[in-house]
Amino acid sequence: MTTEELAKIIGVSRVTLSKVINGVGGVSPKTEAKIRKYIEEYNFEPNSKARSLVGKEEQIIGFFSAYSDAYAGVSKDITSHFATELVNLVANCAQKRGYKTLVYLTDVEQDVKSIAKIFNSKLVRGAILLGYNTGNEDIEKLGKLGVPLVLVNQERDSHYKNVVAVNMDDQVSAYFAIEKLVEYGHKNLLYIGCERNRLPAIRRHEGVKSALEKNKDRIESVIEVDCDFNEEKAYEAIKEIYGKKTGTKPTGIFAANDVMAIGAMNALKDMGYRIPEDVSVIGFDDIPMSKYLTPGLTTMRCSFGQIASTCVDSLIDLIENKEVVNHIELPTEYMERGSLARFK
């Protein structure tokens, strides 16, 4: 955002705004307080040096992702396989269309103010956002400003012409996974999910809930646990559930991502359970290692390449004022491998 644009929003002249920004005085206390309020609200941080670096030949898009300590575990690096895959694929897709990519990680899912500062500096023409809480008010503000945005698995729909929502068909896919376990004769089920305020977690739970309701006459018991998309938490949850001396043990497990499915499989093996003879497991994502496990993990495959190309093409089309589809749902593909078998 430029000083001219902000001045127009506030309802003052650019000169008045510049006086407050530069601290030269000559502005009434009431007007100055009003201006500073807007500067804080819009996270306005003028950066003439950064703007001077941006020329007509330098086309840059942003890839912004949030993975906090609480989300990532002990590491501050990108530990989400989904995010890691997208970083490389987005950069490659952007390069093919003549754009460079600025990758930036914010500290927590709620912190979008640093993103606003990058936009204000004019370092990027638009951005792809991944990993932020659904319903984030700061992202809503970015949308209202007219900034070209692509939200990946962020919101159910787009409410602005300058925003594209690209989602995976999570709800239908999760529904399918539960149906498949029931089809294979599993009556005692375990759903390893995530209660974060994130659209994939929300929609996958909705799909599971719908499938359980439809098949309630064919299901004897259901256990649901929140493992926060975390492998270690899934491992510990399995140890607790299957370590009990009493009670019916689930024979069919659906995990809301492959990482948790892998944690579950490792725990089951350590406890002497056979996969899939004793317990069947279905994951979600089809991260690269899933097919190399023993047995290979049955999962709902997301095409990371398709997601990346769709996001990049949509964002650049927004930047170049081309026609776009503002809400895109990408299907998953069922990949059956050795971790699923009929229950006898």
N, C-alpha and C positions, 0 to 999 in steps of 0.2 A: 504494500500500500504506500502511495506517495503522500507527501505533505498536502498536496492539492486535494487528494481524495479524502484524507482525514478531515481537513478543514471544511470541506463540503458537508461531511457527515455531522460535524459539530455545529456548523452554522456560523463560522467565523472566517475571516480572511486568512490567506496563507501567511501573510506578514505577521498577523497576530499570533498565529500558531507557532511560527518560527521564533518569535520573541520569547515565548514560554519555553520552547525546546532549548534555546540557546541561553536562557537565563539573563537576558539583557534588560528586563524590566519594561515599564511603559504599558503594562496591562493591569486592569483593575483586579483586585483580589478575587472577586466573584467570578470573573471570566477566566482567570488563571486556574481557579479551583475546578471549574467546569471542564476546561481543556485537559487538565491533568487526570481527571476522572476518565475521560475518553481514551487518553493515551494508555492508561493502565488497563482499561477494559479491552482494548484492541491490541494490547501488547506491542504498541508501536515503538519501534526502535530504529530511527533513521540511520542509515549507514551508506553515506555517499561513496566511500571507498569501495565497498562491495558492489554497489550499483555500477560504478565505473568499470568494473571488471566484466560486466555482462554486455557483450556486443551482439550484433545481429548474427554473427557466425557461431556464437556459443549457445547452443540449445541444451539446457539442462533440466531434467526432471528429478523429483525427489522420491526416494523410497524410505518412508518413515515407519519405524516399528517400535513397539513397547514390550520389553521383557525385563521386568524388575527382578530383584533378588528373590522376592517371594514367589515369583512365577518360575524363575529359571533354576532355583535351588541355590547351590553354593557359588555358581559362576555368574558373572555379569555379562558374559558373551551371549551371542544368540544361540540358545540351546534348543529352540523349536526347530525340528526337522523341516516343517512346513516353511518357516521363515527363511531358513538357510537355503533351501532349494530355490525359493523365489528370488532371493538377492541376486544369484548368478543368472537366472533365467531372465529376470527383468532387465538387468544390465545388457545382456546379449540382444534381447528384442529391441531395446531402445537404440542400441548402437546401429542396428540394421536400418532404423528409420532416421539416422543422423543425429541422435540425441545422446548426451552423456547422462550418467546417473549419480546423484549424490545420495549416499546411504547414511542415515542418521538414526541413532537409537535414543529414545527418551527413557528416563529413569523408571517411570511407572506408567501404568495404563491410563491414569487420569491426567497426566501432565502433557498438555498440548500447547502450552504457552511458548515453549521453545520453538515449536513448529511455526507458530504465528510470526515469531521474530525472523525466521528464515525467509518466510514469504515477504515480510516487510522489507527485507534487505534486497529483494529482487534477485536472489541467487538462483532460484528455480522458477520455472514457468508454471509448474503444477506438480502434484504429488500423488503417490499411491500410499495409502495408509493401511497398516495391518497391526492387529493385536491390541486395539484400544477397547475400552468398555463400551458396550452397546448403550446408546442414548447419551453419549458424552456431549455435554452442553458446549464445550469449547470447540469441538469439531462442528457442531451446529452453527456456531458463530462464523467459522471459516466458510461454511457453505453459504451463509447469508451474504458474505463479502464478495461472492462471485468468483472465488478462487477455484480453478479447475482441480477437481479431486476425484480419485477413484478409491472407494472404500471396499476393502476385501473382507468378506465375512464380518462385516461391521454392523450394518443396519438391514432391516427387512426390505426396505425400499428407499428410493431416492426421492427427495422432495424439492430438489432444485435442478434447473437446467444445466448447471455447471458441475453437477455431482453425478457420478455413475456408481451404482451399487453392484458389485460382482460377488455373487454367492455360490457356494456349492449346494447341491440339492440334499442338504443334511437330513431333513426330516423324512423324506421319502426313503433315503438310504438306510437310516437307522431302523425305520419300519421294516424294510426288506430284510435286514440282518436278523431281527427277532423272528420274523416269519420263517426264515430259513432254519433257525434252530428248532422251531416248533415243527416244521415240516420233517425234520430229521428225527423227530420223536423225543425231543428234550422237553420234559415237563417241569423240571426244577431249574430255574434260571438265575443268573447273576448279571446285573448290569453295572459295569464300572464306569461311572460318569464323572462330571465336573460341575460344580455349582457356581462357577464364576459367572459374572454378568457379561458373558461373551456369546455372540449370536450362535456360533457352532455348538457350544455346550447347551444352549437353550433349545435350539431346534432339534438336536439329536435326542435330547430328553423327551421332547414332544413326540417325536417319531416312535420312540420306545413305548411311551405311555399309550399311544394310539394302538400300536400292535398288541400290547398286553391286554387292552380292553377288548379288542376284537377276538383274541384267542383265549379269553379267560376260562372258557369251558374246557380247554385243552391243557391248561397250565395248572400245576398243583401248588407251586411256591415261587416267589420272586424275592430276591434280595437286591437292594440298590445301595451302592456305596459311592461316596465322593472321594476321588483320588486326585483331583486337581490337575489332570493331564500329566501326572508325574509317575515315572516308572517305579521309584522306590516306594511310594505310597501304595501303589497297586500291589507290589510284592508283599508288603506288610499286611495289607487287607486280606490277601489270599491266605497268608499264614494264619491269621486270626480266624477266618471263616472255616477253613478246612482243618484247622487244628482242634476244633471243638470235638469233644468225645460224644456228644449227643446232637441230635437234630439231623435233618435231611441235608445232604450236600448237593449243591448245584452240579448238574452235568453239562450245562450249556452256558458259556460266558460270552457276552458281547461287551467289548471295551470301546469307549468313545474315541480312542485313538490307538495307533499301533504301539506307541511307547508304553502305554498302560497294559496293552495285551502282552507285550514282551515281558514286562514285570510279572504279570500273572503266570505266564508260561514257565518262567524261571522258578517261581515259588512252587508251582505244582510239581515240577520235576524234582526240586530239592526235597519235597515231602513224599516222593515215591509214587506220585500219580502219573499215569500214562496218558499222553496226548496223541491221538484223540480217543483211544479206547475207553478211558475213564471219564475224561472231560474234554469237550470240544470248545474251541476258542475262535471268535471272530473279532477282527480289529477294524480300524478305519484310517484311511490315508494311503496305504501301500507305500510306505517309505522304502527306500532302496534295500535295506537289510531284510525286509519282511520275507522275501522269497528265498533268502539264503538260510533262514532258521531251520532247525530240525525239530519237528516237521515244519515245512513252510507254512506261513501264517495266511489263513483265509481272511480276506479283508475287502473293504469297499474302497476301490482305487480312485484317487483323485488325480486327474491329469495336471501335474504342476506346470507342464509346458503350455497347456491350453489356458490355464489360469493366468500365467504370466503374459502371454501374447494378447489375451483379451484385455487385461488391465492396461498394458502399454498402448495398444492400439486405441482403446477408448480414451485414455488420457491425452494422447497426442492429437487425436481428432477433436477433443474439447479445446485444446490449446490453439489448434489451427482453425477453429470455428466451423468444423465439419459436423454433419448430422451424426448423432449417436443414439444408441438405445440406452436409456438411463437405468434400467433394471435388468440384469442378466443372471439367469440361473444355469449353472453348469452341472451336467449330470455326472454321477460316479459310475464306475464299472465294477461289477461283482467278480472278484478273483478267488476262485475256490482252490485251496491247496490242502496240504495234509493235516491241518489242525482241526478239520471238521469231519465228523463221521456220524453215521446213524446210531442212535442209542439203542442198545439191545437189552 
